[in-house]
């Protein structure tokens, strides 16, 4: 936004200069009335300055206009090499085409201001922006659009994919697989025979909010944060994603707000077997949620138990690390401006794309737990849009 405001100011200054040049031209003609040749020279000079100002204004208006005509060819996956796609978009050409179909990316997107963009180009922009830290000016050079056009195109496709994200990461999707997950962990040597997944929270640093900044400040990290609660399954997928919550919200409160414990109990009743999740010592102990023992009163047996379970629980951190590595845009504090950007939508979409990336290429925990994630088609078939 500051860049756009700066360009608008430059346009206003150029238009003021156009008026001043016209006034100076008229004044020069009047002053040199007695010397026609000198007056014509001044007039020609000011006419040349006026043409330069007109060209500069026209160039800026064309560059900063959000118009994106339907006839614009746009960029496609074929515009980039396979290496460029994997490096800057995180998926290969075949996976991008498949993912577009699974996410229902339409051939044409229409923005709120009635501008039209091609679906493939918009989806590539979403991947490119989340996979890097490029600003609108840099993305405009890549996609051949104006910066406001880039912003409109990004917001439209972000809203579309977010509708998938908020339905694709619910633990109820995996209800029939929870017993199998517990058996997988038991075969891997997990001391908790009924453990089917692991729960933890993560925080993203944000810009200092202009209003209500106290509610977002996290005293432990000494920064303004937003928090998310995540359940990771043995197949290395995010099974449940909840948030955002303010940086001051603790893990037990997020657990209550998400309703995860009663949801787990309802699932156990439906499948006819008790399964549970495992988290760190910050979580409250319950019949469906086990935790590491508190440090201040651990016995040797408790320490051994906590050490054994930590080898499995660290898979949550692997998912957070993969998400930040694939989509560094969501970890860039300078881009997370509460109230000015749809930062929570970006976080949800990044989590969903991380799941699809694991479905396509696998992850660290798949070899660690000897599990296979579902294919992208199988994962998409597990949730439905309303």
C-alpha positions as CSV (number, residue, x, y, z in Angstrom):
1,X,0.0,0.0,0.0
2,X,2.8,2.6,0.8
3,X,4.3,1.9,-2.7
4,X,0.9,2.5,-4.4
5,X,0.4,5.7,-2.4
6,X,3.9,6.9,-3.4
7,X,3.1,6.4,-7.1
8,X,-0.2,8.2,-6.8
9,X,1.6,11.1,-5.3
10,X,4.0,11.1,-8.2
11,X,1.1,11.2,-10.7
12,X,-0.4,14.1,-8.8
13,X,2.9,16.0,-8.9
14,X,3.2,15.3,-12.7
15,X,-0.3,16.7,-13.3
16,X,0.5,19.8,-11.3
17,X,3.7,20.2,-13.4
18,X,1.6,20.0,-16.6
19,X,-0.5,22.9,-15.4
20,X,2.6,24.9,-14.4
21,X,4.2,24.2,-17.9
22,X,1.1,25.4,-19.6
23,X,1.1,28.6,-17.5
24,X,4.8,29.2,-18.2
25,X,4.3,28.7,-21.9
26,X,1.6,31.3,-22.0
27,X,3.7,33.7,-19.9
28,X,6.7,33.2,-22.2
29,X,4.7,34.0,-25.3
30,X,3.3,37.2,-23.7
31,X,6.8,38.4,-22.5
32,X,8.5,37.7,-25.9
33,X,5.7,39.3,-27.9
34,X,8.2,41.7,-29.4
35,X,10.5,38.9,-30.5
36,X,8.4,36.2,-32.3
37,X,11.4,33.9,-32.9
38,X,12.3,33.8,-29.3
39,X,8.7,33.2,-28.3
40,X,8.4,30.3,-30.7
41,X,11.6,28.8,-29.3
42,X,10.2,29.1,-25.7
43,X,6.9,27.6,-26.9
44,X,8.6,24.7,-28.6
45,X,10.7,24.0,-25.4
46,X,7.6,24.0,-23.2
47,X,5.7,21.9,-25.6
48,X,8.5,19.3,-25.4
49,X,8.3,19.3,-21.6
50,X,4.5,18.9,-21.8
51,X,4.9,15.9,-24.0
52,X,7.4,14.3,-21.7
53,X,5.0,14.9,-18.7
54,X,2.1,13.4,-20.7
55,X,4.1,10.3,-21.6
56,X,5.2,9.9,-17.9
57,X,1.6,10.2,-16.7
58,X,0.3,7.8,-19.3
59,X,3.0,5.2,-18.4
60,X,2.2,5.4,-14.7
61,X,-1.5,5.3,-15.2
62,X,-1.2,2.2,-17.5
63,X,1.2,0.5,-15.0
64,X,-0.8,1.2,-11.9
65,X,-4.3,0.7,-13.4
66,X,-5.8,-2.6,-12.1
67,X,-7.3,-3.3,-15.5
68,X,-6.7,-6.9,-16.6
69,X,-8.5,-7.5,-20.0
70,X,-9.9,-10.9,-20.6
71,X,-7.9,-11.1,-23.9
72,X,-4.7,-11.0,-21.9
73,X,-2.9,-14.3,-22.5
74,X,-1.5,-14.4,-19.0
75,X,1.1,-16.9,-17.7
76,X,0.7,-20.6,-17.6
77,X,2.7,-23.5,-16.2
78,X,4.2,-24.0,-19.6
79,X,5.8,-20.5,-19.3
80,X,8.2,-22.0,-16.7
81,X,10.7,-24.9,-16.7
82,X,10.2,-27.9,-14.4
83,X,13.1,-26.6,-12.2
84,X,11.5,-23.2,-11.9
85,X,8.1,-24.7,-11.0
86,X,9.6,-26.9,-8.2
87,X,11.7,-24.0,-6.9
88,X,9.3,-21.1,-7.1
89,X,5.9,-22.9,-7.1
90,X,6.7,-26.0,-5.0
91,X,4.9,-28.4,-7.4
92,X,5.8,-29.9,-10.8
93,X,3.8,-29.2,-13.9
94,X,1.7,-32.3,-13.7
95,X,0.9,-31.8,-10.0
96,X,-0.1,-28.2,-10.6
97,X,-2.6,-29.3,-13.3
98,X,-4.0,-32.0,-11.1
99,X,-4.2,-29.7,-8.1
100,X,-6.1,-27.1,-10.1
101,X,-8.7,-29.7,-11.0
102,X,-9.0,-31.0,-7.4
103,X,-9.4,-27.4,-6.0
104,X,-11.9,-26.5,-8.6
105,X,-9.9,-23.6,-10.1
106,X,-12.2,-22.2,-12.8
107,X,-11.0,-21.1,-16.2
108,X,-11.8,-17.5,-15.4
109,X,-11.9,-15.6,-12.1
110,X,-13.8,-12.3,-11.8
111,X,-12.9,-9.9,-9.1
112,X,-15.2,-7.7,-7.1
113,X,-14.4,-4.8,-9.3
114,X,-15.4,-6.9,-12.3
115,X,-11.9,-7.5,-13.6
116,X,-11.3,-10.9,-15.2
117,X,-8.2,-13.1,-14.7
118,X,-7.4,-16.6,-16.0
119,X,-7.7,-19.3,-13.4
120,X,-4.4,-21.0,-14.1
121,X,-2.4,-17.7,-13.9
122,X,-4.2,-16.8,-10.6
123,X,-3.4,-20.2,-9.1
124,X,0.3,-19.9,-10.1
125,X,0.4,-16.4,-8.5
126,X,-1.0,-17.9,-5.3
127,X,1.7,-20.6,-5.2
128,X,4.5,-18.1,-6.2
129,X,3.6,-15.6,-3.6
130,X,3.3,-18.0,-0.7
131,X,6.5,-19.7,-1.7
132,X,8.6,-16.6,-1.6
133,X,8.8,-13.1,-0.2
134,X,8.4,-11.2,-3.5
135,X,6.4,-8.0,-3.4
136,X,3.7,-6.9,-5.8
137,X,6.1,-4.9,-7.9
138,X,8.3,-8.0,-8.4
139,X,5.4,-10.3,-9.1
140,X,4.1,-7.7,-11.6
141,X,7.3,-8.2,-13.6
142,X,6.9,-12.0,-13.5
143,X,3.3,-12.1,-14.6
144,X,3.1,-9.0,-16.7
145,X,0.3,-7.3,-14.7
146,X,0.0,-4.1,-12.8
147,X,0.6,-4.3,-9.0
148,X,-3.0,-3.5,-8.2
149,X,-4.0,-6.2,-10.8
150,X,-1.7,-8.7,-9.0
151,X,-3.4,-7.8,-5.7
152,X,-6.9,-8.3,-7.0
153,X,-6.0,-11.6,-8.7
154,X,-4.3,-12.9,-5.5
155,X,-7.2,-12.0,-3.3
156,X,-9.7,-13.7,-5.6
157,X,-7.9,-17.0,-5.8
158,X,-7.0,-16.9,-2.0
159,X,-10.7,-16.7,-1.2
160,X,-11.5,-19.6,-3.5
161,X,-8.8,-22.0,-2.0
162,X,-9.6,-20.9,1.6
163,X,-13.1,-22.5,1.1
164,X,-11.3,-25.8,0.7
165,X,-8.9,-25.2,3.5
166,X,-11.5,-24.6,6.2
167,X,-13.2,-27.9,5.4
168,X,-10.1,-30.1,4.6
169,X,-8.5,-30.1,8.0
170,X,-11.0,-31.5,10.4
171,X,-10.2,-34.6,12.5
172,X,-13.6,-36.1,11.8
173,X,-12.4,-36.8,8.2
174,X,-10.0,-39.4,9.7
175,X,-12.5,-41.0,12.1
176,X,-12.4,-44.4,10.5
177,X,-8.6,-44.3,10.3
178,X,-7.8,-43.5,14.0
179,X,-7.6,-47.1,15.1
180,X,-5.3,-47.9,12.2
181,X,-3.1,-44.9,13.1
182,X,-2.9,-46.1,16.7
183,X,-1.9,-49.6,15.5
184,X,0.8,-48.0,13.2
185,X,2.3,-46.1,16.2
186,X,2.2,-49.2,18.4
187,X,4.1,-51.3,15.7
188,X,6.7,-48.5,15.7
189,X,7.2,-49.0,19.4
190,X,5.1,-46.2,20.8
191,X,4.5,-46.9,24.5
192,X,0.9,-45.5,24.3
193,X,-0.9,-48.2,22.5
194,X,-4.0,-46.0,22.0
195,X,-2.2,-42.9,20.7
196,X,-3.5,-42.0,17.2
197,X,-1.9,-38.5,16.7
198,X,-0.1,-35.6,18.3
199,X,-1.2,-32.1,19.2
200,X,0.8,-28.9,19.6
201,X,0.5,-25.2,18.9
202,X,2.5,-22.9,16.7
203,X,2.9,-19.1,16.6
204,X,3.5,-16.6,13.8
205,X,5.0,-13.2,14.5
206,X,2.9,-10.3,13.2
207,X,3.4,-6.6,12.9
208,X,2.4,-4.5,15.9
209,X,-1.3,-3.9,15.6
210,X,-2.4,-0.2,15.7
211,X,-5.3,-1.1,18.0
212,X,-5.6,-3.6,20.8
213,X,-2.0,-4.6,20.5
214,X,-1.9,-5.8,24.1
215,X,-4.2,-8.7,23.3
216,X,-1.8,-10.0,20.6
217,X,1.4,-9.6,22.7
218,X,3.0,-12.8,23.8
219,X,5.2,-12.2,26.9
220,X,7.1,-15.5,26.6
221,X,8.3,-14.7,23.0
222,X,8.3,-10.9,23.7
223,X,6.6,-10.2,20.3
224,X,3.1,-9.9,18.8
225,X,1.9,-13.3,17.7
226,X,-1.1,-15.2,16.4
227,X,-1.4,-18.9,17.5
228,X,-2.8,-22.0,15.8
229,X,-3.5,-25.5,17.2
230,X,-2.5,-28.4,15.1
231,X,-3.1,-32.2,15.2
232,X,-0.6,-34.2,13.2
233,X,-1.3,-37.8,12.1
234,X,1.2,-40.6,11.6
235,X,0.8,-40.1,7.8
236,X,2.4,-36.7,8.2
237,X,-0.7,-34.8,7.4
238,X,-2.3,-32.0,9.4
239,X,-5.4,-33.7,10.7
240,X,-6.9,-30.7,12.5
241,X,-6.1,-27.0,12.3
242,X,-7.6,-24.4,14.5
243,X,-7.1,-20.7,14.8
244,X,-6.1,-18.0,14.7
245,X,-6.0,-17.0,18.4
246,X,-4.3,-14.1,20.0
247,X,-0.8,-14.4,21.2
248,X,-1.9,-14.2,24.8
249,X,-4.1,-17.3,24.5
250,X,-2.6,-20.4,26.2
251,X,-2.8,-23.9,24.9
252,X,-5.5,-25.2,27.3
253,X,-7.7,-22.3,26.3
254,X,-7.3,-23.0,22.6
255,X,-8.1,-26.6,23.3
256,X,-11.4,-25.6,24.9
257,X,-12.2,-23.1,22.2
258,X,-11.6,-25.7,19.4
259,X,-13.9,-28.2,21.1
260,X,-11.4,-31.0,20.3
261,X,-11.9,-33.0,23.5
262,X,-15.6,-33.5,23.2
263,X,-15.2,-34.1,19.4
264,X,-12.6,-36.9,20.2
265,X,-15.0,-38.4,22.7
266,X,-17.8,-38.5,20.2
267,X,-15.5,-40.1,17.6
268,X,-14.5,-42.8,20.1
269,X,-18.1,-43.6,20.8
270,X,-18.8,-43.9,17.1
271,X,-15.9,-46.2,16.3
272,X,-16.3,-48.2,19.5
273,X,-12.7,-47.9,20.8
274,X,-10.8,-45.5,22.9
275,X,-8.1,-43.6,21.0
276,X,-6.3,-40.5,22.2
277,X,-3.9,-37.7,21.2
278,X,-0.6,-36.9,22.9
279,X,0.7,-33.4,23.7
280,X,3.2,-31.6,25.8
281,X,2.9,-30.8,29.5
282,X,1.0,-27.6,28.8
283,X,-2.2,-29.5,27.9
284,X,-4.7,-30.7,30.5
285,X,-4.9,-34.5,31.0
286,X,-8.1,-36.2,30.0
287,X,-9.4,-39.6,28.8
288,X,-8.7,-38.7,25.1
289,X,-5.7,-36.4,25.6
290,X,-2.5,-37.6,27.2
291,X,0.4,-35.3,28.0
292,X,4.0,-35.3,29.1
293,X,4.5,-35.3,32.9
294,X,5.2,-31.9,34.5
295,X,8.9,-31.3,35.0
296,X,8.7,-30.4,38.6
297,X,7.4,-33.7,39.9
298,X,8.7,-36.4,37.5
299,X,9.8,-39.8,38.7
300,X,12.4,-41.8,36.8
301,X,9.6,-43.8,35.2
302,X,7.9,-40.6,34.1
303,X,11.1,-39.2,32.7
304,X,11.6,-42.4,30.7
305,X,8.0,-42.3,29.5
306,X,8.3,-38.6,28.4
307,X,11.6,-39.3,26.6
308,X,10.1,-42.2,24.7
309,X,7.0,-40.3,23.7
310,X,9.0,-37.2,22.6
311,X,10.6,-39.2,19.8
312,X,7.1,-39.5,18.3
313,X,5.6,-36.2,19.3
314,X,8.4,-34.3,17.5
315,X,6.6,-35.1,14.2
316,X,4.5,-32.1,14.9
317,X,7.6,-29.9,14.7
318,X,8.5,-31.5,11.4
319,X,5.2,-30.4,10.0
320,X,5.6,-26.8,11.2
321,X,9.2,-26.8,9.8
322,X,8.0,-28.1,6.4
323,X,5.2,-25.5,6.3
324,X,7.6,-22.7,7.0
325,X,10.1,-24.0,4.5
326,X,7.6,-24.5,1.7
327,X,5.7,-21.2,2.3
328,X,8.0,-18.7,3.9
329,X,5.6,-15.9,3.1
330,X,3.4,-16.9,6.1
331,X,6.4,-16.7,8.5
332,X,7.4,-13.2,7.3
333,X,6.3,-10.8,10.1
334,X,6.5,-7.8,7.8
335,X,3.6,-9.2,5.8
336,X,1.3,-10.2,8.7
337,X,-0.7,-7.0,9.3
338,X,-3.8,-7.7,11.3
339,X,-6.7,-5.7,9.9
340,X,-4.9,-4.8,6.7
341,X,-4.4,-8.3,5.2
342,X,-6.2,-11.6,5.2
343,X,-3.3,-13.2,7.1
344,X,-5.4,-16.0,8.7
345,X,-6.6,-17.1,5.2
346,X,-3.0,-17.2,4.0
347,X,-2.1,-19.4,7.0
348,X,-5.0,-21.8,6.4
349,X,-4.2,-22.1,2.7
350,X,-0.5,-22.7,3.4
351,X,-1.5,-25.5,5.8
352,X,-3.7,-27.0,3.1
353,X,-1.1,-26.8,0.4
354,X,1.4,-28.4,2.8
355,X,-1.0,-31.4,3.1
356,X,-1.3,-31.6,-0.7
357,X,2.5,-31.4,-1.0
358,X,2.9,-34.3,1.4
359,X,0.3,-36.3,-0.5
360,X,2.3,-35.8,-3.7
361,X,5.9,-36.1,-2.5
362,X,5.7,-37.6,1.0
363,X,7.5,-36.4,4.1
364,X,10.0,-37.2,6.8
365,X,7.5,-38.9,9.1
366,X,6.3,-41.3,6.3
367,X,9.6,-43.1,6.4
368,X,9.9,-42.6,10.2
369,X,6.5,-44.3,10.9
370,X,6.6,-46.4,7.7
371,X,3.3,-45.0,6.5
372,X,2.0,-43.8,3.2
373,X,0.0,-40.6,2.8
374,X,-3.1,-40.7,0.6
375,X,-2.9,-39.5,-3.0
376,X,-4.1,-36.0,-3.8
377,X,-7.3,-37.5,-5.3
378,X,-7.9,-39.6,-2.2
379,X,-7.4,-36.7,0.1
380,X,-9.7,-34.5,-1.9
381,X,-12.4,-37.2,-1.8
382,X,-12.4,-37.1,2.0
383,X,-14.0,-33.7,2.3
384,X,-16.9,-31.9,0.6
385,X,-17.7,-28.3,0.0
386,X,-21.0,-27.1,1.2
